[in-house]
């Protein structure tokens, strides 16, 4: 059956319109009042090109301090064209708009315009991307490499200390973060999860004994969850994620986190460290975050400051909005240590 010419024309126009709208959605960008954005690239040790987002404050001449952000665990973009759509995005926007500093962010492999596959990328590869982005600071003549800050969010808070190399860091901020072994973190997280699910105390203790063995095989003996269940079918009902990974990342990612010695890394830090933790955070516990501050203060008394954000969740929000004390605390810390 022949289709009338007008119908064909309308169909083509509709398809073209959809493609244009799709392209617009894919290229929608952040638009800051007080900063300009440059889109650049770095390359990780796997050879993937990763998108970086460089902001420079408007109407400020000469070199300015720099804030380097280390992102979270999940495969979500650090670009927020919609503005303050969550707590971490609000932190980005307020630092960029209100600090008068330059900033650097990076999308990990397979996220946004970055090449690769986030779901298959291990931690060491991801870390190499952040290290390459940090080194790229040398490309930008408006960045003051003597006034450089590193801000880590969630998983990135604990591992941010592993990123800097070429240039000295003036101070760190670790938000909703961790400073213990990943094994310790996961056992506490599982207990919290089981408790929130409404299990009875006796059931929780029984499950935790199994999880202690499960995570030893998974993180220390480097078996995948699927391999563990194949050897221990009695634990099948305990596992709630994929056979070859967890939370959208491969098993190797967490096995490499377990290999880290964050205590050794953070005890070498001789610059101020601000640790932020929300009292309603059910992902990273008080012990996860407080340990990081304690490590620094044990090695260098008074160097770390631990701040509890009352009622704030993991992304430091209360009732869906960034808790009112978070941005002022961060900005005050940056300004105090930039002078």
HELIX and SHEET records of a PDB file:
HELIX    1   1 UNK A    5  UNK A   27  1                                  23    
HELIX    2   2 UNK A   87  UNK A   98  1                                  12    
HELIX    3   3 UNK A  118  UNK A  120  5                                   3    
HELIX    4   4 UNK A  123  UNK A  135  1                                  13    
HELIX    5   5 UNK A  136  UNK A  139  5                                   4    
HELIX    6   6 UNK A  155  UNK A  159  1                                   5    
HELIX    7   7 UNK A  160  UNK A  162  5                                   3    
HELIX    8   8 UNK A  182  UNK A  196  1                                  15    
HELIX    9   9 UNK A  201  UNK A  215  1                                  15    
HELIX   10  10 UNK A  216  UNK A  220  3                                   5    
HELIX   11  11 UNK A  225  UNK A  231  1                                   7    
HELIX   12  12 UNK A  233  UNK A  238  5                                   6    
HELIX   13  13 UNK A  251  UNK A  259  1                                   9    
HELIX   14  14 UNK A  262  UNK A  267  1                                   6    
HELIX   15  15 UNK A  286  UNK A  299  1                                  14    
HELIX   16  16 UNK A  324  UNK A  338  1                                  15    
SHEET    1   A 8 UNK A  35  UNK A  43  0                                        
SHEET    2   A 8 UNK A  49  UNK A  57 -1                                        
SHEET    3   A 8 UNK A 102  UNK A 106 -1                                        
SHEET    4   A 8 UNK A  64  UNK A  70  1                                        
SHEET    5   A 8 UNK A 143  UNK A 153  1                                        
SHEET    6   A 8 UNK A 171  UNK A 175  1                                        
SHEET    7   A 8 UNK A 272  UNK A 278  1                                        
SHEET    8   A 8 UNK A 304  UNK A 309  1                                        
SHEET    1   B 2 UNK A 245  UNK A 246  0                                        
SHEET    2   B 2 UNK A 249  UNK A 250 -1                                        
SHEET    1   C 2 UNK A 317  UNK A 318  0                                        
SHEET    2   C 2 UNK A 321  UNK A 322 -1                                        
END                                                                             
